Amino acid sequence: HRPRCCIVCAMASTDELKVWDPSHGPRQVFFDVVVKLVYDIDNVKQVFSSIVLVRLQWMLSDKEKAAWSKNSSGFQAQWKPPNVEIPNALEMTVDESRVEVIRLGSMLMGKCTQTVKGTFLEVMELENFPFDSQEFSLKLIFPESDEHFHLQPAVDRPECVRMTQDMKLLPEYVFSDPIAELGHTKLKELSEKFTVKDLRHPTLTIRLKASRSWMSYLNKVVITLALVSIAAMFAFMIPRADLADRLPHMTTPFL
């Protein structure tokens, strides 16, 4: 009888899980952003490349809960957040994972991850080069009205945005902690009745602040010129008559 009791308890605990209902208003989608990599920063073309993970969680509906209870392995969510769009993307791909069902406290949640990879335009501040600071921004727009869902910071993590990049991969810059800004993108849509409707799409802006490490330029430029200058002084130790030896000595350091 013990296995039967366990099944009854599991069914009871599943029935007690809270789900989303249209009477609750728009869905609350909890986000967690991980900036995995920033690379290929081009000061001439003023572009940079990045890989960002956007983790999303939201409460399932009562119908989705019933479908998951009947067939958890073949479950398919009836609703999920749309794939993000980034206006300053030169080229971009968004890979979306399969929707998983998790329990967060007393809530039955759906969970998926969108992996954003691409090259993005950014206006570089180069007036104070090499003592400049750059701001790399990614404006993640979810192309669906905020009448359907709202964005909220994740409740199961201490930080809703973080950067996990190995700084040795980009020694030219020193990055500060990333900043997330919640907002809306206002649009106008023409309805079937030829009336203009104002829409607001939930928007998440990620800002990455980076200061250029001027010590790398000191090592590459200043120290190199100093070594070349010191090597050039030894040319005076070569006799004046040996002009053929002086010329290779001066040109070799520049090579």
C-alpha positions as CSV (number, residue, x, y, z in Angstrom):
1,H,0.0,0.0,0.0
2,R,2.9,2.4,0.4
3,P,3.5,3.1,-3.3
4,R,-0.3,3.9,-3.7
5,C,0.0,6.4,-0.8
6,C,2.9,8.0,-2.5
7,I,1.0,8.4,-5.8
8,V,-2.0,9.9,-3.9
9,C,0.3,12.4,-2.2
10,A,2.0,13.3,-5.4
11,M,-1.3,13.9,-7.1
12,A,-2.5,16.0,-4.2
13,S,0.7,18.1,-4.2
14,T,0.3,18.7,-8.0
15,D,-3.3,19.8,-7.6
16,E,-2.2,22.4,-5.0
17,L,0.2,24.1,-7.5
18,K,-0.8,27.6,-8.5
19,V,-1.3,28.4,-12.1
20,W,-2.0,31.5,-14.2
21,D,-5.5,32.6,-15.0
22,P,-6.7,35.3,-17.4
23,S,-8.4,37.0,-14.5
24,H,-5.0,37.6,-12.9
25,G,-4.1,40.0,-15.8
26,P,-1.0,39.8,-18.0
27,R,1.4,37.0,-17.4
28,Q,4.5,37.7,-15.3
29,V,7.6,36.6,-17.1
30,F,10.7,36.4,-14.9
31,F,14.0,37.0,-16.7
32,D,17.6,36.2,-16.0
33,V,20.3,37.3,-18.4
34,V,23.9,35.9,-18.7
35,V,26.4,37.7,-20.9
36,K,28.7,34.9,-21.9
37,L,31.1,36.5,-24.3
38,V,32.0,39.9,-25.8
39,Y,34.5,39.7,-28.6
40,D,35.7,41.1,-32.0
41,I,35.4,44.8,-31.0
42,D,36.2,46.8,-34.1
43,N,37.0,50.5,-33.5
44,V,37.0,51.2,-37.3
45,K,33.7,49.5,-38.3
46,Q,32.3,50.4,-34.8
47,V,30.8,46.9,-34.2
48,F,31.1,44.2,-31.6
49,S,30.1,40.6,-31.3
50,S,28.4,39.0,-28.3
51,I,26.7,35.8,-27.0
52,V,23.9,36.3,-24.5
53,L,21.7,33.8,-22.7
54,V,18.1,35.0,-21.9
55,R,16.4,32.7,-19.4
56,L,12.7,33.1,-19.0
57,Q,10.2,31.6,-16.6
58,W,6.4,32.1,-16.4
59,M,3.4,30.5,-14.8
60,L,1.5,27.9,-16.8
61,S,-2.2,28.0,-17.3
62,D,-4.7,25.4,-15.9
63,K,-5.0,23.8,-19.4
64,E,-1.2,23.5,-19.7
65,K,-1.1,22.0,-16.2
66,A,-3.7,19.4,-17.1
67,A,-1.7,18.5,-20.3
68,W,1.5,18.3,-18.4
69,S,-0.1,16.0,-15.8
70,K,-1.3,13.6,-18.5
71,N,1.9,13.5,-20.6
72,S,4.9,15.3,-19.0
73,S,7.5,13.9,-21.6
74,G,5.5,15.1,-24.6
75,F,4.4,18.4,-23.1
76,Q,4.1,21.5,-25.4
77,A,3.4,24.9,-24.0
78,Q,0.4,26.7,-25.4
79,W,2.1,30.1,-24.8
80,K,5.7,31.2,-24.5
81,P,7.5,34.5,-24.7
82,P,8.3,35.6,-28.3
83,N,11.9,35.5,-29.6
84,V,13.8,38.8,-28.8
85,E,14.6,41.3,-31.5
86,I,17.6,43.7,-31.3
87,P,17.4,46.9,-33.5
88,N,21.2,47.5,-33.6
89,A,21.9,44.0,-34.8
90,L,24.0,43.8,-38.0
91,E,23.5,40.0,-38.0
92,M,21.9,37.9,-35.3
93,T,20.6,34.4,-34.6
94,V,18.3,33.3,-31.7
95,D,18.3,29.7,-30.7
96,E,15.4,28.8,-28.4
97,S,15.4,25.7,-26.1
98,R,12.5,23.4,-25.4
99,V,10.0,24.5,-22.8
100,E,10.6,22.7,-19.5
101,V,8.2,22.5,-16.6
102,I,9.5,23.3,-13.1
103,R,8.1,24.0,-9.7
104,L,9.1,27.2,-8.1
105,G,7.7,27.2,-4.6
106,S,3.9,26.6,-5.0
107,M,3.9,27.8,-8.6
108,L,4.0,25.6,-11.7
109,M,6.3,27.3,-14.2
110,G,7.4,27.0,-17.7
111,K,11.1,27.7,-18.5
112,C,13.1,28.2,-21.7
113,T,16.3,29.8,-22.7
114,Q,17.0,32.0,-25.8
115,T,20.6,32.1,-26.9
116,V,21.4,35.3,-28.8
117,K,24.5,35.4,-30.9
118,G,25.4,38.1,-33.3
119,T,27.3,41.3,-34.4
120,F,25.9,44.6,-33.2
121,L,26.5,48.3,-34.1
122,E,27.8,50.7,-31.5
123,V,29.0,54.2,-31.7
124,M,32.5,54.2,-30.2
125,E,33.9,57.0,-28.1
126,L,37.5,57.4,-29.4
127,E,38.3,61.1,-28.6
128,N,40.3,60.1,-25.5
129,F,42.0,57.0,-27.0
130,P,43.6,55.1,-25.4
131,F,42.1,56.4,-22.1
132,D,38.6,56.0,-23.4
133,S,35.5,54.2,-22.0
134,Q,33.0,52.4,-24.1
135,E,29.4,51.4,-23.5
136,F,28.1,48.3,-25.3
137,S,24.3,48.2,-25.3
138,L,21.8,45.5,-26.3
139,K,18.2,46.5,-26.5
140,L,16.1,43.3,-26.3
141,I,12.6,43.8,-27.6
142,F,9.9,41.2,-27.1
143,P,7.5,41.7,-30.1
144,E,4.3,41.2,-28.2
145,S,2.0,43.7,-26.5
146,D,2.4,44.3,-22.7
147,E,-1.3,43.5,-22.5
148,H,-0.2,39.8,-22.7
149,F,2.8,39.8,-20.4
150,H,5.2,41.8,-18.3
151,L,8.9,41.4,-17.5
152,Q,10.1,40.9,-14.0
153,P,13.5,40.1,-12.5
154,A,14.1,36.5,-11.5
155,V,13.0,35.7,-8.0
156,D,15.2,32.5,-7.6
157,R,18.6,34.2,-8.3
158,P,20.5,37.0,-6.4
159,E,21.2,38.8,-9.7
160,C,19.0,39.1,-12.8
161,V,22.0,40.0,-15.1
162,R,25.6,39.0,-14.8
163,M,28.7,38.5,-17.0
164,T,30.6,35.2,-17.0
165,Q,33.3,36.1,-19.6
166,D,36.9,35.2,-18.9
167,M,38.6,38.6,-19.0
168,K,41.8,37.0,-20.3
169,L,40.0,36.6,-23.7
170,L,39.7,40.4,-24.0
171,P,42.6,41.9,-22.1
172,E,42.3,45.2,-23.9
173,Y,39.2,46.2,-21.8
174,V,38.2,46.1,-18.2
175,F,34.4,45.5,-17.8
176,S,32.2,46.7,-15.0
177,D,29.2,44.9,-13.8
178,P,26.4,44.9,-16.4
179,I,23.2,46.9,-15.9
180,A,19.7,45.9,-16.9
181,E,17.0,48.5,-17.6
182,L,13.3,47.6,-18.0
183,G,11.1,49.7,-20.2
184,H,8.8,49.6,-23.2
185,T,9.1,50.2,-26.9
186,K,6.1,52.2,-28.3
187,L,4.7,51.3,-31.7
188,K,1.6,52.1,-33.7
189,E,-0.4,49.3,-35.4
190,L,-3.1,49.6,-38.0
191,S,-6.1,47.4,-37.1
192,E,-8.5,45.6,-39.5
193,K,-10.9,48.5,-39.0
194,F,-8.2,50.9,-40.3
195,T,-7.8,52.5,-36.9
196,V,-4.4,53.2,-35.3
197,K,-3.7,51.4,-32.1
198,D,-0.8,52.2,-29.7
199,L,1.2,49.2,-28.6
200,R,3.9,48.8,-26.0
201,H,6.4,45.9,-26.3
202,P,8.3,44.9,-23.2
203,T,11.9,45.9,-23.6
204,L,15.0,44.9,-21.6
205,T,18.2,46.9,-22.2
206,I,21.6,45.5,-21.2
207,R,24.4,48.0,-20.8
208,L,28.0,46.9,-20.6
209,K,30.5,49.5,-19.5
210,A,34.2,48.9,-20.4
211,S,37.4,51.0,-19.8
212,R,40.3,50.5,-22.2
213,S,43.4,49.1,-20.5
214,W,46.0,51.6,-21.6
215,M,48.8,49.5,-20.1
216,S,48.6,47.2,-23.0
217,Y,49.3,50.1,-25.4
218,L,52.2,51.1,-23.1
219,N,53.7,47.6,-23.5
220,K,53.1,47.4,-27.3
221,V,54.1,50.9,-28.4
222,V,56.1,52.8,-25.8
223,I,58.3,50.0,-24.6
224,T,58.8,48.8,-28.2
225,L,60.0,52.3,-29.3
226,A,62.2,52.6,-26.3
227,L,63.9,49.3,-27.2
228,V,64.3,50.4,-30.8
229,S,65.9,53.7,-29.6
230,I,68.3,52.0,-27.3
231,A,69.3,49.6,-30.0
232,A,69.9,52.5,-32.4
233,M,72.4,54.0,-30.0
234,F,74.7,51.0,-30.5
235,A,75.1,52.0,-34.1
236,F,77.6,54.7,-33.0
237,M,79.8,52.0,-31.6
238,I,80.3,50.7,-35.2
239,P,83.2,52.4,-36.9
240,R,82.3,55.1,-39.4
241,A,84.0,53.3,-42.2
242,D,81.8,50.3,-41.8
243,L,78.7,51.9,-43.3
244,A,77.5,48.6,-44.6
245,D,77.3,47.2,-41.0
246,R,75.6,50.3,-39.7
247,L,72.7,50.1,-42.1
248,P,71.6,46.5,-41.3
249,H,71.9,47.3,-37.5
250,M,69.4,50.2,-37.9
251,T,66.9,48.4,-40.0
252,T,66.9,45.1,-38.1
253,P,65.2,46.5,-34.9
254,F,62.3,47.8,-37.1
255,L,61.7,44.3,-38.5
